[in-house]
Amino acid sequence: MEENRICSTKLYCMLSDEETEHFLLKNKNERIYIYMEKWDREEVIVQFHECEQYSHVHNSVYFIWFEKARFRIAEELKLLSYVANMEKDDGDMILFPVLETECEFLSPIPFDTHLIVSTKLLKPKMAKFVFQHIITGKDDGKTYTEAKTTVGVLSVKHGFCLKMDPVMEQLVSTYFNDD
């Protein structure tokens, strides 16, 4: 009897957003059921200045790649323009401090490796944004890194927010329902 199972995140990032939501593959005579989610993907070629003396990516560089992905997602959410208008109209400045990061360095990434940096926003339950990151080899699909970043919402006037305001909630809802 063949068994259906949810695919690991390692395979998600090898699939494009254009593919259908539910996908059936054959892999080593197993049927794998995959549910597609919204991923931001960027192709990166490891540059010399990103490496340490052993020609592997320096640990700090991963977090720069993750930050760029978070900002692309924030742009897609229209969150940055909303926050800029809020500051102009209301005089309140909203900041998004990183509260926590976890990074599992599974394998060193050598100089000149072609990579896919995949990031997705997990559906927020409160005024926190949690991003999942996976770095894989473009050519071989090898998973080099898995990480997670948690970002809070901070109002300069009111402090840390426990709940998003209605407009921010609507922007997030629209982002997740645009699939």
PyMOL commands that place a pseudoatom at each C-alpha (Angstrom):
pseudoatom trace, name=CA, resn=MET, resi=1, chain=A, elem=C, hetatm=0, pos=[0.000, 0.000, 0.000]
pseudoatom trace, name=CA, resn=GLU, resi=2, chain=A, elem=C, hetatm=0, pos=[1.359, 3.402, -0.961]
pseudoatom trace, name=CA, resn=GLU, resi=3, chain=A, elem=C, hetatm=0, pos=[1.474, 6.013, 1.763]
pseudoatom trace, name=CA, resn=ASN, resi=4, chain=A, elem=C, hetatm=0, pos=[0.780, 9.735, 1.280]
pseudoatom trace, name=CA, resn=ARG, resi=5, chain=A, elem=C, hetatm=0, pos=[2.812, 12.106, 3.397]
pseudoatom trace, name=CA, resn=ILE, resi=6, chain=A, elem=C, hetatm=0, pos=[3.471, 15.806, 3.508]
pseudoatom trace, name=CA, resn=CYS, resi=7, chain=A, elem=C, hetatm=0, pos=[6.738, 16.632, 1.784]
pseudoatom trace, name=CA, resn=SER, resi=8, chain=A, elem=C, hetatm=0, pos=[9.584, 18.155, 3.773]
pseudoatom trace, name=CA, resn=THR, resi=9, chain=A, elem=C, hetatm=0, pos=[10.374, 21.845, 3.359]
pseudoatom trace, name=CA, resn=LYS, resi=10, chain=A, elem=C, hetatm=0, pos=[13.540, 20.807, 1.546]
pseudoatom trace, name=CA, resn=LEU, resi=11, chain=A, elem=C, hetatm=0, pos=[11.488, 19.951, -1.531]
pseudoatom trace, name=CA, resn=TYR, resi=12, chain=A, elem=C, hetatm=0, pos=[9.178, 22.989, -1.380]
pseudoatom trace, name=CA, resn=CYS, resi=13, chain=A, elem=C, hetatm=0, pos=[11.831, 25.411, -2.519]
pseudoatom trace, name=CA, resn=MET, resi=14, chain=A, elem=C, hetatm=0, pos=[12.635, 23.409, -5.657]
pseudoatom trace, name=CA, resn=LEU, resi=15, chain=A, elem=C, hetatm=0, pos=[9.093, 23.961, -6.951]
pseudoatom trace, name=CA, resn=SER, resi=16, chain=A, elem=C, hetatm=0, pos=[7.991, 27.159, -8.632]
pseudoatom trace, name=CA, resn=ASP, resi=17, chain=A, elem=C, hetatm=0, pos=[5.038, 29.316, -7.597]
pseudoatom trace, name=CA, resn=GLU, resi=18, chain=A, elem=C, hetatm=0, pos=[3.483, 28.749, -11.029]
pseudoatom trace, name=CA, resn=GLU, resi=19, chain=A, elem=C, hetatm=0, pos=[2.888, 25.075, -10.310]
pseudoatom trace, name=CA, resn=THR, resi=20, chain=A, elem=C, hetatm=0, pos=[-0.487, 23.930, -9.075]
pseudoatom trace, name=CA, resn=GLU, resi=21, chain=A, elem=C, hetatm=0, pos=[-1.382, 23.993, -5.388]
pseudoatom trace, name=CA, resn=HIS, resi=22, chain=A, elem=C, hetatm=0, pos=[-1.514, 20.267, -5.007]
pseudoatom trace, name=CA, resn=PHE, resi=23, chain=A, elem=C, hetatm=0, pos=[1.140, 18.242, -6.693]
pseudoatom trace, name=CA, resn=LEU, resi=24, chain=A, elem=C, hetatm=0, pos=[1.721, 14.518, -6.967]
pseudoatom trace, name=CA, resn=LEU, resi=25, chain=A, elem=C, hetatm=0, pos=[5.233, 13.175, -7.562]
pseudoatom trace, name=CA, resn=LYS, resi=26, chain=A, elem=C, hetatm=0, pos=[6.870, 9.818, -7.759]
pseudoatom trace, name=CA, resn=ASN, resi=27, chain=A, elem=C, hetatm=0, pos=[10.086, 9.556, -5.796]
pseudoatom trace, name=CA, resn=LYS, resi=28, chain=A, elem=C, hetatm=0, pos=[11.722, 6.185, -5.021]
pseudoatom trace, name=CA, resn=ASN, resi=29, chain=A, elem=C, hetatm=0, pos=[8.360, 4.440, -5.557]
pseudoatom trace, name=CA, resn=GLU, resi=30, chain=A, elem=C, hetatm=0, pos=[6.672, 6.599, -2.904]
pseudoatom trace, name=CA, resn=ARG, resi=31, chain=A, elem=C, hetatm=0, pos=[3.795, 8.949, -3.601]
pseudoatom trace, name=CA, resn=ILE, resi=32, chain=A, elem=C, hetatm=0, pos=[4.489, 12.288, -1.984]
pseudoatom trace, name=CA, resn=TYR, resi=33, chain=A, elem=C, hetatm=0, pos=[1.668, 14.756, -1.480]
pseudoatom trace, name=CA, resn=ILE, resi=34, chain=A, elem=C, hetatm=0, pos=[2.838, 18.358, -1.604]
pseudoatom trace, name=CA, resn=TYR, resi=35, chain=A, elem=C, hetatm=0, pos=[0.912, 21.460, -0.599]
pseudoatom trace, name=CA, resn=MET, resi=36, chain=A, elem=C, hetatm=0, pos=[2.356, 24.551, -2.244]
pseudoatom trace, name=CA, resn=GLU, resi=37, chain=A, elem=C, hetatm=0, pos=[2.760, 27.724, -0.235]
pseudoatom trace, name=CA, resn=LYS, resi=38, chain=A, elem=C, hetatm=0, pos=[3.828, 31.251, -1.095]
pseudoatom trace, name=CA, resn=TRP, resi=39, chain=A, elem=C, hetatm=0, pos=[7.641, 31.486, -1.217]
pseudoatom trace, name=CA, resn=ASP, resi=40, chain=A, elem=C, hetatm=0, pos=[9.897, 34.410, -2.084]
pseudoatom trace, name=CA, resn=ARG, resi=41, chain=A, elem=C, hetatm=0, pos=[12.859, 33.076, -4.063]
pseudoatom trace, name=CA, resn=GLU, resi=42, chain=A, elem=C, hetatm=0, pos=[16.082, 34.808, -4.986]
pseudoatom trace, name=CA, resn=GLU, resi=43, chain=A, elem=C, hetatm=0, pos=[18.931, 33.342, -6.965]
pseudoatom trace, name=CA, resn=VAL, resi=44, chain=A, elem=C, hetatm=0, pos=[22.309, 34.163, -5.436]
pseudoatom trace, name=CA, resn=ILE, resi=45, chain=A, elem=C, hetatm=0, pos=[25.847, 33.423, -6.586]
pseudoatom trace, name=CA, resn=VAL, resi=46, chain=A, elem=C, hetatm=0, pos=[28.253, 33.415, -3.646]
pseudoatom trace, name=CA, resn=GLN, resi=47, chain=A, elem=C, hetatm=0, pos=[30.688, 36.320, -4.069]
pseudoatom trace, name=CA, resn=PHE, resi=48, chain=A, elem=C, hetatm=0, pos=[34.300, 36.367, -2.890]
pseudoatom trace, name=CA, resn=HIS, resi=49, chain=A, elem=C, hetatm=0, pos=[33.673, 39.208, -0.397]
pseudoatom trace, name=CA, resn=GLU, resi=50, chain=A, elem=C, hetatm=0, pos=[30.968, 37.075, 1.291]
pseudoatom trace, name=CA, resn=CYS, resi=51, chain=A, elem=C, hetatm=0, pos=[33.467, 34.351, 2.193]
pseudoatom trace, name=CA, resn=GLU, resi=52, chain=A, elem=C, hetatm=0, pos=[35.846, 33.813, 5.092]
pseudoatom trace, name=CA, resn=GLN, resi=53, chain=A, elem=C, hetatm=0, pos=[39.441, 32.608, 4.738]
pseudoatom trace, name=CA, resn=TYR, resi=54, chain=A, elem=C, hetatm=0, pos=[38.409, 29.027, 3.909]
pseudoatom trace, name=CA, resn=SER, resi=55, chain=A, elem=C, hetatm=0, pos=[36.313, 30.208, 0.922]
pseudoatom trace, name=CA, resn=HIS, resi=56, chain=A, elem=C, hetatm=0, pos=[32.979, 29.430, 2.590]
pseudoatom trace, name=CA, resn=VAL, resi=57, chain=A, elem=C, hetatm=0, pos=[30.166, 31.925, 3.155]
pseudoatom trace, name=CA, resn=HIS, resi=58, chain=A, elem=C, hetatm=0, pos=[30.684, 33.867, 6.400]
pseudoatom trace, name=CA, resn=ASN, resi=59, chain=A, elem=C, hetatm=0, pos=[27.879, 33.263, 8.923]
pseudoatom trace, name=CA, resn=SER, resi=60, chain=A, elem=C, hetatm=0, pos=[26.805, 36.925, 8.927]
pseudoatom trace, name=CA, resn=VAL, resi=61, chain=A, elem=C, hetatm=0, pos=[25.997, 36.875, 5.201]
pseudoatom trace, name=CA, resn=TYR, resi=62, chain=A, elem=C, hetatm=0, pos=[23.082, 34.457, 5.636]
pseudoatom trace, name=CA, resn=PHE, resi=63, chain=A, elem=C, hetatm=0, pos=[21.264, 37.033, 7.754]
pseudoatom trace, name=CA, resn=ILE, resi=64, chain=A, elem=C, hetatm=0, pos=[21.746, 39.715, 5.079]
pseudoatom trace, name=CA, resn=TRP, resi=65, chain=A, elem=C, hetatm=0, pos=[20.118, 37.400, 2.520]
pseudoatom trace, name=CA, resn=PHE, resi=66, chain=A, elem=C, hetatm=0, pos=[17.263, 36.732, 4.960]
pseudoatom trace, name=CA, resn=GLU, resi=67, chain=A, elem=C, hetatm=0, pos=[16.786, 40.450, 5.612]
pseudoatom trace, name=CA, resn=LYS, resi=68, chain=A, elem=C, hetatm=0, pos=[16.540, 41.211, 1.888]
pseudoatom trace, name=CA, resn=ALA, resi=69, chain=A, elem=C, hetatm=0, pos=[13.867, 38.527, 1.537]
pseudoatom trace, name=CA, resn=ARG, resi=70, chain=A, elem=C, hetatm=0, pos=[11.879, 39.914, 4.481]
pseudoatom trace, name=CA, resn=PHE, resi=71, chain=A, elem=C, hetatm=0, pos=[11.882, 43.362, 2.886]
pseudoatom trace, name=CA, resn=ARG, resi=72, chain=A, elem=C, hetatm=0, pos=[10.729, 41.959, -0.476]
pseudoatom trace, name=CA, resn=ILE, resi=73, chain=A, elem=C, hetatm=0, pos=[7.835, 40.240, 1.303]
pseudoatom trace, name=CA, resn=ALA, resi=74, chain=A, elem=C, hetatm=0, pos=[7.032, 43.444, 3.244]
pseudoatom trace, name=CA, resn=GLU, resi=75, chain=A, elem=C, hetatm=0, pos=[6.929, 45.295, -0.100]
pseudoatom trace, name=CA, resn=GLU, resi=76, chain=A, elem=C, hetatm=0, pos=[4.609, 42.661, -1.549]
pseudoatom trace, name=CA, resn=LEU, resi=77, chain=A, elem=C, hetatm=0, pos=[2.410, 42.998, 1.552]
pseudoatom trace, name=CA, resn=LYS, resi=78, chain=A, elem=C, hetatm=0, pos=[2.368, 46.788, 0.939]
pseudoatom trace, name=CA, resn=LEU, resi=79, chain=A, elem=C, hetatm=0, pos=[3.401, 47.068, 4.566]
pseudoatom trace, name=CA, resn=LEU, resi=80, chain=A, elem=C, hetatm=0, pos=[6.266, 49.513, 4.002]
pseudoatom trace, name=CA, resn=SER, resi=81, chain=A, elem=C, hetatm=0, pos=[4.077, 52.055, 2.172]
pseudoatom trace, name=CA, resn=TYR, resi=82, chain=A, elem=C, hetatm=0, pos=[1.379, 51.712, 4.844]
pseudoatom trace, name=CA, resn=VAL, resi=83, chain=A, elem=C, hetatm=0, pos=[3.909, 52.363, 7.617]
pseudoatom trace, name=CA, resn=ALA, resi=84, chain=A, elem=C, hetatm=0, pos=[5.364, 55.367, 5.749]
pseudoatom trace, name=CA, resn=ASN, resi=85, chain=A, elem=C, hetatm=0, pos=[1.886, 56.872, 5.309]
pseudoatom trace, name=CA, resn=MET, resi=86, chain=A, elem=C, hetatm=0, pos=[1.037, 56.173, 8.940]
pseudoatom trace, name=CA, resn=GLU, resi=87, chain=A, elem=C, hetatm=0, pos=[4.111, 58.090, 10.078]
pseudoatom trace, name=CA, resn=LYS, resi=88, chain=A, elem=C, hetatm=0, pos=[3.232, 61.003, 7.804]
pseudoatom trace, name=CA, resn=ASP, resi=89, chain=A, elem=C, hetatm=0, pos=[-0.491, 61.086, 8.684]
pseudoatom trace, name=CA, resn=ASP, resi=90, chain=A, elem=C, hetatm=0, pos=[-0.532, 59.981, 12.325]
pseudoatom trace, name=CA, resn=GLY, resi=91, chain=A, elem=C, hetatm=0, pos=[2.966, 60.905, 13.490]
pseudoatom trace, name=CA, resn=ASP, resi=92, chain=A, elem=C, hetatm=0, pos=[3.490, 57.356, 14.812]
pseudoatom trace, name=CA, resn=MET, resi=93, chain=A, elem=C, hetatm=0, pos=[6.506, 55.460, 13.616]
pseudoatom trace, name=CA, resn=ILE, resi=94, chain=A, elem=C, hetatm=0, pos=[6.220, 51.678, 13.319]
pseudoatom trace, name=CA, resn=LEU, resi=95, chain=A, elem=C, hetatm=0, pos=[9.385, 49.616, 13.576]
pseudoatom trace, name=CA, resn=PHE, resi=96, chain=A, elem=C, hetatm=0, pos=[9.907, 45.908, 12.980]
pseudoatom trace, name=CA, resn=PRO, resi=97, chain=A, elem=C, hetatm=0, pos=[12.706, 44.732, 15.301]
pseudoatom trace, name=CA, resn=VAL, resi=98, chain=A, elem=C, hetatm=0, pos=[14.094, 41.217, 14.961]
pseudoatom trace, name=CA, resn=LEU, resi=99, chain=A, elem=C, hetatm=0, pos=[13.124, 39.419, 18.170]
pseudoatom trace, name=CA, resn=GLU, resi=100, chain=A, elem=C, hetatm=0, pos=[14.633, 36.012, 17.516]
pseudoatom trace, name=CA, resn=THR, resi=101, chain=A, elem=C, hetatm=0, pos=[16.612, 34.142, 14.899]
pseudoatom trace, name=CA, resn=GLU, resi=102, chain=A, elem=C, hetatm=0, pos=[17.406, 30.465, 14.576]
pseudoatom trace, name=CA, resn=CYS, resi=103, chain=A, elem=C, hetatm=0, pos=[19.780, 29.186, 11.941]
pseudoatom trace, name=CA, resn=GLU, resi=104, chain=A, elem=C, hetatm=0, pos=[20.819, 25.625, 11.308]
pseudoatom trace, name=CA, resn=PHE, resi=105, chain=A, elem=C, hetatm=0, pos=[23.998, 25.574, 9.211]
pseudoatom trace, name=CA, resn=LEU, resi=106, chain=A, elem=C, hetatm=0, pos=[23.708, 22.134, 7.631]
pseudoatom trace, name=CA, resn=SER, resi=107, chain=A, elem=C, hetatm=0, pos=[26.668, 22.375, 5.274]
pseudoatom trace, name=CA, resn=PRO, resi=108, chain=A, elem=C, hetatm=0, pos=[29.270, 25.066, 4.446]
pseudoatom trace, name=CA, resn=ILE, resi=109, chain=A, elem=C, hetatm=0, pos=[28.545, 26.983, 1.240]
pseudoatom trace, name=CA, resn=PRO, resi=110, chain=A, elem=C, hetatm=0, pos=[31.616, 27.357, -0.997]
pseudoatom trace, name=CA, resn=PHE, resi=111, chain=A, elem=C, hetatm=0, pos=[32.575, 30.410, -3.044]
pseudoatom trace, name=CA, resn=ASP, resi=112, chain=A, elem=C, hetatm=0, pos=[30.838, 30.711, -6.440]
pseudoatom trace, name=CA, resn=THR, resi=113, chain=A, elem=C, hetatm=0, pos=[27.977, 28.336, -5.520]
pseudoatom trace, name=CA, resn=HIS, resi=114, chain=A, elem=C, hetatm=0, pos=[24.686, 29.111, -7.256]
pseudoatom trace, name=CA, resn=LEU, resi=115, chain=A, elem=C, hetatm=0, pos=[21.932, 29.200, -4.637]
pseudoatom trace, name=CA, resn=ILE, resi=116, chain=A, elem=C, hetatm=0, pos=[18.216, 29.690, -4.196]
pseudoatom trace, name=CA, resn=VAL, resi=117, chain=A, elem=C, hetatm=0, pos=[17.333, 31.612, -1.024]
pseudoatom trace, name=CA, resn=SER, resi=118, chain=A, elem=C, hetatm=0, pos=[13.681, 30.772, -0.306]
pseudoatom trace, name=CA, resn=THR, resi=119, chain=A, elem=C, hetatm=0, pos=[11.661, 32.613, 2.321]
pseudoatom trace, name=CA, resn=LYS, resi=120, chain=A, elem=C, hetatm=0, pos=[8.025, 32.443, 3.330]
pseudoatom trace, name=CA, resn=LEU, resi=121, chain=A, elem=C, hetatm=0, pos=[5.969, 34.346, 5.839]
pseudoatom trace, name=CA, resn=LEU, resi=122, chain=A, elem=C, hetatm=0, pos=[4.031, 32.112, 8.188]
pseudoatom trace, name=CA, resn=LYS, resi=123, chain=A, elem=C, hetatm=0, pos=[0.488, 33.257, 8.891]
pseudoatom trace, name=CA, resn=PRO, resi=124, chain=A, elem=C, hetatm=0, pos=[0.687, 35.599, 11.921]
pseudoatom trace, name=CA, resn=LYS, resi=125, chain=A, elem=C, hetatm=0, pos=[-1.411, 34.877, 14.994]
pseudoatom trace, name=CA, resn=MET, resi=126, chain=A, elem=C, hetatm=0, pos=[-0.580, 38.188, 16.675]
pseudoatom trace, name=CA, resn=ALA, resi=127, chain=A, elem=C, hetatm=0, pos=[1.598, 41.230, 15.972]
pseudoatom trace, name=CA, resn=LYS, resi=128, chain=A, elem=C, hetatm=0, pos=[4.640, 39.106, 15.129]
pseudoatom trace, name=CA, resn=PHE, resi=129, chain=A, elem=C, hetatm=0, pos=[5.895, 38.053, 11.749]
pseudoatom trace, name=CA, resn=VAL, resi=130, chain=A, elem=C, hetatm=0, pos=[7.661, 34.698, 11.543]
pseudoatom trace, name=CA, resn=PHE, resi=131, chain=A, elem=C, hetatm=0, pos=[9.674, 33.954, 8.420]
pseudoatom trace, name=CA, resn=GLN, resi=132, chain=A, elem=C, hetatm=0, pos=[10.999, 30.555, 7.407]
pseudoatom trace, name=CA, resn=HIS, resi=133, chain=A, elem=C, hetatm=0, pos=[14.183, 30.511, 5.297]
pseudoatom trace, name=CA, resn=ILE, resi=134, chain=A, elem=C, hetatm=0, pos=[15.784, 27.695, 3.306]
pseudoatom trace, name=CA, resn=ILE, resi=135, chain=A, elem=C, hetatm=0, pos=[18.967, 27.956, 1.265]
pseudoatom trace, name=CA, resn=THR, resi=136, chain=A, elem=C, hetatm=0, pos=[19.462, 25.299, -1.387]
pseudoatom trace, name=CA, resn=GLY, resi=137, chain=A, elem=C, hetatm=0, pos=[21.865, 24.708, -4.257]
pseudoatom trace, name=CA, resn=LYS, resi=138, chain=A, elem=C, hetatm=0, pos=[20.329, 25.850, -7.533]
pseudoatom trace, name=CA, resn=ASP, resi=139, chain=A, elem=C, hetatm=0, pos=[21.778, 23.013, -9.559]
pseudoatom trace, name=CA, resn=ASP, resi=140, chain=A, elem=C, hetatm=0, pos=[21.642, 20.077, -7.142]
pseudoatom trace, name=CA, resn=GLY, resi=141, chain=A, elem=C, hetatm=0, pos=[18.866, 21.048, -4.700]
pseudoatom trace, name=CA, resn=LYS, resi=142, chain=A, elem=C, hetatm=0, pos=[21.172, 20.396, -1.730]
pseudoatom trace, name=CA, resn=THR, resi=143, chain=A, elem=C, hetatm=0, pos=[19.887, 22.050, 1.449]
pseudoatom trace, name=CA, resn=TYR, resi=144, chain=A, elem=C, hetatm=0, pos=[22.639, 24.149, 3.035]
pseudoatom trace, name=CA, resn=THR, resi=145, chain=A, elem=C, hetatm=0, pos=[20.684, 26.070, 5.646]
pseudoatom trace, name=CA, resn=GLU, resi=146, chain=A, elem=C, hetatm=0, pos=[17.304, 26.173, 7.369]
pseudoatom trace, name=CA, resn=ALA, resi=147, chain=A, elem=C, hetatm=0, pos=[16.400, 29.174, 9.481]
pseudoatom trace, name=CA, resn=LYS, resi=148, chain=A, elem=C, hetatm=0, pos=[13.596, 31.118, 11.120]
pseudoatom trace, name=CA, resn=THR, resi=149, chain=A, elem=C, hetatm=0, pos=[13.332, 34.813, 11.970]
pseudoatom trace, name=CA, resn=THR, resi=150, chain=A, elem=C, hetatm=0, pos=[10.703, 36.367, 14.259]
pseudoatom trace, name=CA, resn=VAL, resi=151, chain=A, elem=C, hetatm=0, pos=[10.007, 40.075, 13.849]
pseudoatom trace, name=CA, resn=GLY, resi=152, chain=A, elem=C, hetatm=0, pos=[7.879, 42.137, 16.235]
pseudoatom trace, name=CA, resn=VAL, resi=153, chain=A, elem=C, hetatm=0, pos=[5.762, 45.231, 15.623]
pseudoatom trace, name=CA, resn=LEU, resi=154, chain=A, elem=C, hetatm=0, pos=[6.800, 48.270, 17.658]
pseudoatom trace, name=CA, resn=SER, resi=155, chain=A, elem=C, hetatm=0, pos=[4.926, 51.566, 17.783]
pseudoatom trace, name=CA, resn=VAL, resi=156, chain=A, elem=C, hetatm=0, pos=[7.061, 54.506, 18.892]
pseudoatom trace, name=CA, resn=LYS, resi=157, chain=A, elem=C, hetatm=0, pos=[3.977, 56.009, 20.585]
pseudoatom trace, name=CA, resn=HIS, resi=158, chain=A, elem=C, hetatm=0, pos=[2.583, 52.821, 22.158]
pseudoatom trace, name=CA, resn=GLY, resi=159, chain=A, elem=C, hetatm=0, pos=[5.444, 50.331, 22.500]
pseudoatom trace, name=CA, resn=PHE, resi=160, chain=A, elem=C, hetatm=0, pos=[5.322, 46.690, 21.416]
pseudoatom trace, name=CA, resn=CYS, resi=161, chain=A, elem=C, hetatm=0, pos=[2.031, 45.792, 19.799]
pseudoatom trace, name=CA, resn=LEU, resi=162, chain=A, elem=C, hetatm=0, pos=[0.253, 42.608, 20.805]
pseudoatom trace, name=CA, resn=LYS, resi=163, chain=A, elem=C, hetatm=0, pos=[-2.317, 42.954, 18.045]
pseudoatom trace, name=CA, resn=MET, resi=164, chain=A, elem=C, hetatm=0, pos=[-2.068, 44.371, 14.527]
pseudoatom trace, name=CA, resn=ASP, resi=165, chain=A, elem=C, hetatm=0, pos=[-4.282, 47.313, 13.653]
pseudoatom trace, name=CA, resn=PRO, resi=166, chain=A, elem=C, hetatm=0, pos=[-7.178, 46.566, 11.242]
pseudoatom trace, name=CA, resn=VAL, resi=167, chain=A, elem=C, hetatm=0, pos=[-5.380, 47.937, 8.164]
pseudoatom trace, name=CA, resn=MET, resi=168, chain=A, elem=C, hetatm=0, pos=[-2.274, 45.839, 8.830]
pseudoatom trace, name=CA, resn=GLU, resi=169, chain=A, elem=C, hetatm=0, pos=[-4.482, 42.782, 9.413]
pseudoatom trace, name=CA, resn=GLN, resi=170, chain=A, elem=C, hetatm=0, pos=[-6.198, 43.423, 6.056]
pseudoatom trace, name=CA, resn=LEU, resi=171, chain=A, elem=C, hetatm=0, pos=[-2.845, 43.728, 4.239]
pseudoatom trace, name=CA, resn=VAL, resi=172, chain=A, elem=C, hetatm=0, pos=[-1.716, 40.407, 5.731]
pseudoatom trace, name=CA, resn=SER, resi=173, chain=A, elem=C, hetatm=0, pos=[-5.035, 38.743, 4.931]
pseudoatom trace, name=CA, resn=THR, resi=174, chain=A, elem=C, hetatm=0, pos=[-4.879, 39.952, 1.323]
pseudoatom trace, name=CA, resn=TYR, resi=175, chain=A, elem=C, hetatm=0, pos=[-1.316, 38.642, 0.991]
pseudoatom trace, name=CA, resn=PHE, resi=176, chain=A, elem=C, hetatm=0, pos=[-2.337, 35.145, 2.099]
pseudoatom trace, name=CA, resn=ASN, resi=177, chain=A, elem=C, hetatm=0, pos=[-5.516, 35.092, 0.024]
pseudoatom trace, name=CA, resn=ASP, resi=178, chain=A, elem=C, hetatm=0, pos=[-3.824, 36.254, -3.210]
pseudoatom trace, name=CA, resn=ASP, resi=179, chain=A, elem=C, hetatm=0, pos=[-2.574, 32.742, -4.026]
for i in range(1, 179): cmd.bond("trace and resi %d" % i, "trace and resi %d" % (i + 1))
show_as sticks, trace
zoom trace
